[in-house]
Amino acid sequence: MVKLEGFPVEVTLRDGRSVVLRPMTAADGGRLLEFFRALPEEDRQFLKEDVTRQEVVERFVRELDYERVFPLLAEHGGTIVGDATLHRTKYGWSTHVAAIRMVVARPFQRSGLGTALARHLVRHAVNVGVDKMIAEVVDNQIGARRAFAKLGFYEEAVLKGQVKDRQGIRRDLVIMANDVSHLWEAMEALVADYSPTVGE
């Protein structure tokens, strides 16, 4: 049973806007679909599924299992403006590893929301016994790579030609990783100078 301590939590971003971070529930399907459909195509092109399809989001809701996938939503004025997920395996030799995925609405990019979501996912990862976090980033997603690097993620592997974009161009998939304890230290350092505002 996953404990949901510390949620919901209100976070003040760099520009003064406030967002509420909370775990996704079964009631969020409709608004989550609206969020995904409002994203520009270039922000969706490297997601692993076509999240603009209603049946895909309905499956997310139907299969909601915080021990396998922990989805953290960001809300502003009742609208979902960010979605970050922590993916784990329940059994086997990689139960100590979790993958982080994240997408933020355009008006909230570069506001500190990405770091806020990552920070609270790391806190949750610590609580559930995760030791290592990984992020998969396509080689031309420069902003995402910089953001993860600021959090202490390092390039662990590059899978050549692993991804095709919507134009059929093959891209390299960069695997970035970090030890959770080091990641937590990096994020604490990032926010120390301007608390309560949260990072990149």
C-alpha positions in Angstrom: 0.0 0.0 0.0 1.5 3.3 -1.1 1.3 6.1 1.4 0.3 9.5 0.0 1.9 11.7 2.7 2.4 15.3 1.9 -0.3 15.6 -0.8 -1.9 17.7 -2.0 0.7 20.4 -1.7 0.6 24.0 -3.0 3.7 25.3 -4.7 4.6 28.9 -5.7 6.3 29.2 -9.0 9.0 31.7 -10.0 6.5 34.0 -11.6 4.3 34.1 -8.5 1.6 31.7 -9.8 0.5 28.9 -7.5 -0.2 25.3 -8.5 -1.4 22.4 -6.5 0.4 19.1 -6.9 -1.6 15.9 -6.1 -1.8 12.3 -7.2 -4.1 11.5 -10.1 -7.4 9.9 -9.2 -10.0 8.0 -11.3 -12.0 11.2 -11.5 -9.3 13.0 -13.5 -9.8 11.2 -16.8 -11.7 13.9 -18.7 -9.5 16.8 -17.6 -6.3 14.8 -18.3 -7.5 14.1 -21.8 -8.2 17.9 -22.3 -4.6 18.6 -21.0 -3.0 16.1 -23.4 -5.1 17.3 -26.4 -4.1 21.0 -25.7 -0.4 20.2 -25.9 1.3 21.2 -29.2 2.2 18.2 -31.4 5.9 18.8 -30.9 5.4 18.3 -27.2 3.6 15.1 -27.7 5.6 13.5 -30.5 8.0 11.6 -28.3 5.5 10.4 -25.7 5.2 6.6 -25.7 1.5 6.5 -26.4 -1.0 8.6 -28.3 -2.5 10.4 -25.3 -5.0 12.3 -27.4 -7.0 9.1 -27.8 -9.8 8.8 -25.2 -9.3 5.0 -24.9 -5.7 5.5 -23.9 -6.5 7.9 -21.1 -9.4 5.7 -20.0 -6.9 2.8 -19.7 -4.7 5.0 -17.6 -7.6 5.5 -15.2 -8.8 1.9 -15.3 -5.3 0.6 -14.6 -4.4 3.1 -11.9 -1.9 1.5 -9.5 0.3 3.7 -7.5 2.7 0.9 -6.8 3.4 0.5 -10.5 2.9 4.0 -11.9 2.6 7.0 -9.6 1.0 9.9 -11.6 1.4 13.4 -10.1 -0.7 16.2 -11.5 -0.3 19.9 -11.3 -3.4 22.1 -11.2 -3.9 25.8 -11.6 -7.4 27.2 -11.3 -8.9 23.8 -11.6 -7.0 23.1 -14.9 -4.4 20.4 -15.2 -1.1 22.1 -16.4 1.4 19.3 -15.7 1.7 15.6 -15.5 4.7 13.7 -14.1 4.9 9.9 -13.6 7.2 7.6 -11.7 7.3 4.1 -13.2 8.4 1.1 -11.2 8.4 -2.7 -11.5 6.9 -4.6 -8.6 9.0 -7.7 -8.9 12.4 -8.7 -10.3 15.9 -7.3 -10.2 15.0 -3.7 -10.9 12.6 -2.9 -8.2 15.0 -0.4 -6.8 14.9 1.6 -10.1 12.2 4.0 -11.3 11.8 5.9 -14.5 10.5 9.5 -14.5 8.4 11.0 -17.3 7.0 14.5 -17.4 5.1 16.9 -19.6 4.2 20.5 -18.8 1.8 22.9 -20.5 3.5 25.5 -22.7 2.4 28.5 -20.5 4.0 26.9 -17.5 7.3 25.8 -19.0 10.3 27.6 -17.6 8.3 28.7 -14.6 9.7 26.2 -12.1 6.9 23.7 -12.5 9.1 20.9 -13.9 11.5 21.1 -11.0 8.6 21.2 -8.5 7.1 18.0 -10.0 10.5 16.3 -10.1 11.3 17.3 -6.5 8.0 15.8 -5.2 8.4 12.6 -7.3 11.9 12.2 -5.8 10.5 12.6 -2.3 7.9 9.9 -3.1 10.6 7.7 -4.6 12.6 7.9 -1.4 9.5 7.0 0.6 8.8 3.8 -1.5 12.4 2.6 -1.5 13.7 3.6 -4.9 17.5 4.0 -5.1 18.0 5.1 -8.7 16.0 7.2 -11.1 16.3 7.3 -14.9 14.9 9.6 -17.6 14.7 8.8 -21.3 15.2 11.9 -23.4 15.4 12.3 -27.2 18.7 13.8 -28.3 17.1 17.0 -29.7 15.1 17.7 -26.5 17.8 20.1 -25.4 15.7 21.9 -22.7 14.7 18.6 -21.1 18.3 17.4 -21.1 19.5 20.7 -19.4 16.7 20.5 -16.8 17.6 17.0 -15.8 21.3 17.8 -15.8 20.6 20.7 -13.4 19.1 18.1 -11.1 22.3 16.1 -11.2 21.3 13.5 -13.8 24.1 12.3 -16.0 24.2 10.6 -19.4 24.4 6.9 -18.8 23.8 5.5 -22.3 22.8 6.5 -25.8 20.7 4.2 -28.0 21.5 5.2 -31.5 18.5 5.6 -33.9 16.1 4.3 -31.2 13.4 6.8 -31.9 11.6 8.1 -35.0 9.9 11.4 -35.0 6.7 12.2 -36.9 8.7 13.1 -39.9 10.3 9.7 -39.9 13.7 11.1 -38.8 15.6 8.7 -36.6 16.8 10.1 -33.3 19.1 8.9 -30.6 17.5 8.1 -27.2 19.6 9.4 -24.3 19.3 7.5 -21.0 20.0 9.8 -18.1 20.3 8.5 -14.5 21.0 9.6 -11.0 21.2 8.1 -7.5 18.2 9.3 -5.6 20.2 10.5 -2.6 22.4 12.6 -4.9 19.3 13.9 -6.8 17.7 15.0 -3.5 20.9 16.9 -2.6 21.0 18.6 -6.0 17.4 19.7 -5.7 17.8 21.0 -2.2 20.7 23.1 -3.4 18.6 24.5 -6.3 15.8 25.7 -4.1 17.9 26.9 -1.2 18.5 30.4 -2.5 14.9 31.3 -3.4 12.5 29.2 -1.3 9.5 29.0 -1.4 9.8 29.4 -5.2 10.7 26.1 -6.8 13.4 25.7 -9.4 13.6 25.4 -13.1 
